[in-house]
Amino acid sequence: MPAVTADTLTLPRVGPPGADATERPVRSITSGPRAFEGEGFPVVRAFAGVGTAALDPFVHMDQIGAVEYQPGEPRGTDWHPHRGFETVTYMIDGKLAHQDSYGGGGLITDGATQWMTAGSGILHIETPPIDTVRRGGTFHGVQLWVNLPKKDKFTPPRYQAIEGGDVTLIASDDGGALVRIISGEIDGHGGPGSTHSPITLAHATIQSGSRLNIPWRRDFNSLVYVLSGAGSVGTAGHPIRQGQLAVLGSGDRISVTAGPAPDAPRTTALDVLLLGGRPIREPVFHYGPFVMNTRAEVIEALEDYQAGKFRSIPPNALKPNRGGGTL
């Protein structure tokens, strides 16, 4: 996959566990159902069936694709509002264009990340650029929603463009795994993403037969989502495969091992997202594109949106492709 790659033999290595380190046990493994989002692009609902307390401070996550589009097929979302949280769009393969009502925008491609703080309210669109619509091609990414604590719900909107080359790269102790740190810190190595809620987000590629064992903050929860491939998680070796999410218990370290799927060649690598954060532990009222603390606050968000308080769609606005053949 075109997400940032590197020679792991030249990268900093994750240090060995201390004598008193404890491994995080697996609490649950769930399979995300498939659905369609926006104008009709396929997603896996990664957090489906998992309680909000286990996810906190995360609210929602979709794996977008992977799909191989024919010319004229790529689709995105139309303009829509958000308030009360941050959207994180990580493009592993392919291109996605972003534009918002506060002037943020750009092209997210091949390992780049868009970090949008919706805060007090914003309008935005995410859609494949016109050249992708015309030519087709591979489309694969992730969108994660990170909650904002009550004190930051009305923070001014902000946009961060994190290029693929900006991420911090480290390797497992045996060199068999590459870890791309997008935000937060792993073993003293910090990623470029700036967040309101303390979190860690990383993408790891683990070669078949290799094991990744990394330290994890004890005050963070921990989740492992499989983007592709198959393997096992935790010291007990719980099997896990593409589209599944593991929720881990408390401890100091996370272990993930790559192993071939029953119908895959032994050379298949395991790609996972590693994510966790300090729980906010506040009430969450989530309705559509708004993540607030109470029902009254969501009603207020709807009224403010309808009153035009999220600023206006710019005059040079991007438009989504709704399908219908080659352009």
LINMOUR-V45256 format. One record per residue. N is the residue number from 1. PHI is phi in whole degrees, -180 to 180 (999 if undefined). PSI is psi as a letter, one per 40 degrees, with the letter a starting at -180 (* if undefined). D_LAST is the distance of its C-alpha to the last C-alpha in Angstrom with 1 decimal. Layout:
BEGIN
<<N & PHI & PSI & D_LAST> <N & PHI & PSI & D_LAST>>
END
This chain:
BEGIN
<<1 & 999 & i & 26.8> <2 & -73 & e & 25.8> <3 & -52 & i & 27.8> <4 & -48 & h & 30.6> <5 & -122 & i & 33.1> <6 & -163 & i & 36.5> <7 & -78 & h & 39.7> <8 & -64 & e & 41.7> <9 & -70 & e & 45.0> <10 & -102 & e & 44.7> <11 & -96 & i & 43.9> <12 & -59 & i & 46.4> <13 & -102 & i & 47.5> <14 & -68 & h & 48.1> <15 & -74 & i & 51.8> <16 & -71 & i & 53.9> <17 & -69 & i & 55.0> <18 & -73 & i & 58.3> <19 & -62 & d & 61.2> <20 & -102 & e & 60.8> <21 & -70 & i & 57.0> <22 & -119 & i & 55.8> <23 & -82 & i & 52.7> <24 & -78 & h & 50.5> <25 & -80 & i & 50.8> <26 & -83 & h & 47.9> <27 & -92 & d & 48.2> <28 & -161 & i & 45.3> <29 & -132 & h & 42.2> <30 & -124 & i & 39.5> <31 & -106 & h & 36.3> <32 & -79 & h & 33.2> <33 & -73 & i & 31.5> <34 & -92 & i & 27.8> <35 & -153 & a & 25.7> <36 & -126 & i & 22.3> <37 & -124 & i & 21.7> <38 & 57 & b & 19.6> <39 & -85 & e & 16.5> <40 & 122 & f & 17.4> <41 & -98 & i & 17.8> <42 & -76 & h & 20.9> <43 & -138 & i & 24.0> <44 & -110 & h & 27.7> <45 & -80 & g & 30.1> <46 & -63 & d & 32.5> <47 & -96 & e & 35.3> <48 & -58 & h & 35.6> <49 & 84 & e & 39.3> <50 & -108 & h & 40.7> <51 & -65 & i & 43.1> <52 & -63 & d & 42.4> <53 & -65 & d & 45.6> <54 & -73 & d & 44.5> <55 & -89 & d & 41.1> <56 & -43 & h & 42.5> <57 & -97 & e & 41.3> <58 & -92 & i & 37.8> <59 & -117 & d & 36.3> <60 & -159 & i & 33.1> <61 & -150 & h & 30.9> <62 & -117 & h & 27.7> <63 & -91 & h & 26.6> <64 & -94 & h & 22.8> <65 & 78 & a & 21.7> <66 & -73 & h & 22.3> <67 & -140 & i & 19.3> <68 & -104 & h & 17.3> <69 & -83 & i & 13.6> <70 & -86 & i & 11.5> <71 & -53 & h & 7.9> <72 & 88 & e & 5.9> <73 & -89 & d & 9.6> <74 & -57 & h & 11.0> <75 & -136 & i & 12.6> <76 & -136 & a & 15.4> <77 & -108 & i & 18.0> <78 & -88 & i & 18.3> <79 & -61 & h & 21.1> <80 & -155 & i & 24.4> <81 & -95 & i & 28.0> <82 & -146 & i & 30.5> <83 & -154 & i & 34.2> <84 & 94 & e & 37.0> <85 & -158 & a & 35.5> <86 & -120 & h & 33.3> <87 & -104 & h & 29.9> <88 & -121 & h & 29.5> <89 & -112 & h & 26.1> <90 & -112 & h & 26.5> <91 & -96 & h & 23.6> <92 & -83 & d & 25.0> <93 & -149 & h & 21.9> <94 & 104 & a & 18.4> <95 & -131 & i & 17.2> <96 & -141 & h & 17.4> <97 & -98 & i & 17.4> <98 & -124 & i & 20.3> <99 & -151 & i & 21.6> <100 & -139 & i & 24.7> <101 & -78 & e & 27.0> <102 & -109 & e & 29.6> <103 & 93 & e & 27.6> <104 & -75 & i & 26.8> <105 & 170 & i & 23.5> <106 & 156 & a & 22.0> <107 & -107 & h & 20.1> <108 & -104 & h & 21.8> <109 & -153 & i & 21.5> <110 & 44 & g & 23.7> <111 & 99 & e & 26.9> <112 & -87 & i & 26.5> <113 & -131 & h & 27.6> <114 & -107 & h & 27.0> <115 & -115 & h & 30.2> <116 & -112 & h & 30.0> <117 & -89 & h & 33.2> <118 & -70 & d & 32.5> <119 & 52 & b & 36.2> <120 & -68 & e & 37.1> <121 & 145 & h & 33.6> <122 & -152 & i & 30.1> <123 & -109 & i & 26.6> <124 & -155 & i & 23.7> <125 & -139 & i & 20.1> <126 & -131 & h & 18.8> <127 & -152 & i & 15.1> <128 & -60 & h & 13.1> <129 & -67 & i & 12.1> <130 & -61 & d & 8.7> <131 & -68 & d & 9.6> <132 & -69 & d & 10.5> <133 & -62 & d & 7.4> <134 & -70 & d & 5.6> <135 & -98 & d & 9.1> <136 & 76 & a & 10.7> <137 & 130 & a & 14.5> <138 & -75 & i & 17.6> <139 & -138 & h & 18.0> <140 & -152 & h & 21.7> <141 & -165 & a & 23.7> <142 & -140 & h & 26.4> <143 & -121 & h & 26.9> <144 & -118 & h & 30.6> <145 & -107 & h & 32.4> <146 & -110 & h & 35.7> <147 & -67 & i & 38.2> <148 & -109 & h & 40.1> <149 & -65 & i & 43.8> <150 & -50 & d & 45.1> <151 & -67 & e & 46.3> <152 & -112 & e & 42.8> <153 & -58 & d & 40.8> <154 & -109 & f & 40.6> <155 & -65 & i & 40.2> <156 & -60 & h & 37.9> <157 & -57 & i & 34.2> <158 & -148 & i & 33.4> <159 & -130 & h & 30.6> <160 & -120 & h & 31.2> <161 & -105 & h & 28.8> <162 & -109 & h & 30.3> <163 & -72 & i & 28.9> <164 & -56 & d & 29.4> <165 & -73 & e & 32.2> <166 & -85 & e & 34.0> <167 & -70 & i & 34.9> <168 & -90 & h & 38.5> <169 & -111 & h & 38.9> <170 & -136 & i & 42.0> <171 & -123 & i & 43.1> <172 & -67 & i & 45.2> <173 & -62 & d & 48.9> <174 & -98 & e & 48.4> <175 & 77 & e & 45.2> <176 & -87 & e & 43.3> <177 & -137 & h & 40.9> <178 & -107 & h & 38.7> <179 & -118 & h & 38.4> <180 & -105 & h & 36.0> <181 & -91 & h & 37.5> <182 & -89 & d & 35.1> <183 & -149 & i & 37.7> <184 & 79 & a & 41.4> <185 & -138 & h & 43.9> <186 & -132 & h & 44.9> <187 & 54 & f & 48.2> <188 & 86 & e & 48.5> <189 & -108 & h & 45.0> <190 & -103 & i & 42.8> <191 & -90 & i & 39.0> <192 & -81 & e & 37.4> <193 & -67 & h & 36.1> <194 & -102 & h & 38.3> <195 & -127 & i & 38.9> <196 & -78 & d & 41.0> <197 & -92 & h & 42.0> <198 & -62 & h & 43.5> <199 & -142 & i & 41.2> <200 & -127 & h & 40.4> <201 & -136 & h & 36.9> <202 & -146 & i & 36.4> <203 & -116 & h & 34.3> <204 & -117 & h & 36.5> <205 & -112 & h & 35.9> <206 & -114 & h & 39.0> <207 & -69 & i & 39.6> <208 & -55 & h & 41.0> <209 & 90 & e & 44.7> <210 & -95 & i & 44.7> <211 & -130 & h & 45.7> <212 & -105 & h & 44.7> <213 & -129 & h & 47.5> <214 & -127 & i & 47.0> <215 & -74 & i & 49.0> <216 & -142 & h & 47.8> <217 & -60 & h & 49.3> <218 & -68 & d & 51.7> <219 & -86 & e & 50.7> <220 & -101 & i & 47.0> <221 & -77 & i & 45.7> <222 & -148 & h & 43.7> <223 & -133 & i & 40.7> <224 & -127 & h & 39.1> <225 & -117 & h & 35.7> <226 & -91 & h & 34.5> <227 & -78 & d & 30.9> <228 & -161 & i & 31.4> <229 & 88 & a & 34.4> <230 & -152 & i & 37.8> <231 & 180 & a & 41.2> <232 & -146 & i & 43.9> <233 & -132 & i & 44.8> <234 & 82 & i & 48.2> <235 & -68 & d & 51.5> <236 & -79 & e & 51.8> <237 & 71 & f & 48.7> <238 & -67 & h & 46.7> <239 & -63 & i & 43.8> <240 & -149 & i & 40.3> <241 & -144 & i & 36.9> <242 & -51 & h & 33.1> <243 & 86 & e & 32.4> <244 & -108 & i & 36.0> <245 & -120 & h & 37.7> <246 & -104 & h & 41.3> <247 & -100 & h & 43.4> <248 & -104 & i & 46.4> <249 & -86 & a & 49.8> <250 & -78 & i & 51.9> <251 & 157 & a & 52.9> <252 & -105 & d & 52.4> <253 & -140 & i & 49.9> <254 & -119 & h & 46.9> <255 & -121 & h & 46.8> <256 & -136 & h & 43.8> <257 & -119 & h & 44.1> <258 & -89 & h & 41.4> <259 & -144 & i & 42.1> <260 & -69 & i & 40.1> <261 & -72 & i & 38.6> <262 & -55 & d & 40.4> <263 & -109 & e & 37.4> <264 & -119 & i & 36.3> <265 & -66 & i & 37.7> <266 & -67 & e & 40.4> <267 & -84 & e & 38.4> <268 & -67 & h & 35.8> <269 & -83 & i & 36.1> <270 & -107 & h & 36.2> <271 & -109 & h & 33.9> <272 & -133 & i & 35.1> <273 & -97 & h & 34.8> <274 & -109 & h & 38.3> <275 & -145 & i & 38.7> <276 & -173 & i & 41.6> <277 & -165 & i & 43.1> <278 & -78 & h & 46.2> <279 & -58 & h & 46.2> <280 & -80 & d & 46.2> <281 & 57 & f & 48.2> <282 & -127 & i & 47.4> <283 & -59 & i & 46.4> <284 & -123 & h & 42.6> <285 & -120 & h & 41.1> <286 & -110 & h & 37.4> <287 & -137 & h & 35.3> <288 & 55 & b & 31.5> <289 & -88 & e & 30.4> <290 & -120 & h & 34.1> <291 & -127 & h & 36.7> <292 & -124 & a & 40.1> <293 & -95 & d & 43.8> <294 & -139 & i & 44.6> <295 & -62 & d & 43.2> <296 & -61 & d & 44.4> <297 & -70 & d & 42.3> <298 & -68 & d & 39.1> <299 & -60 & d & 40.0> <300 & -61 & d & 40.5> <301 & -63 & d & 37.1> <302 & -61 & d & 35.4> <303 & -66 & d & 37.5> <304 & -66 & d & 36.8> <305 & -63 & d & 33.0> <306 & -65 & d & 33.3> <307 & -86 & e & 35.6> <308 & 81 & f & 33.0> <309 & -84 & e & 35.0> <310 & -98 & f & 32.2> <311 & 68 & i & 31.1> <312 & -107 & i & 28.0> <313 & -64 & h & 24.3> <314 & -64 & i & 23.9> <315 & -65 & d & 22.6> <316 & -98 & f & 19.8> <317 & -63 & i & 18.7> <318 & -65 & i & 15.8> <319 & -127 & i & 13.8> <320 & -76 & i & 12.9> <321 & -89 & h & 9.8> <322 & -103 & e & 11.3> <323 & 81 & a & 9.3> <324 & 113 & e & 8.6> <325 & 113 & i & 6.5> <326 & -70 & h & 3.8> <327 & -83 & * & 0.0>>
END
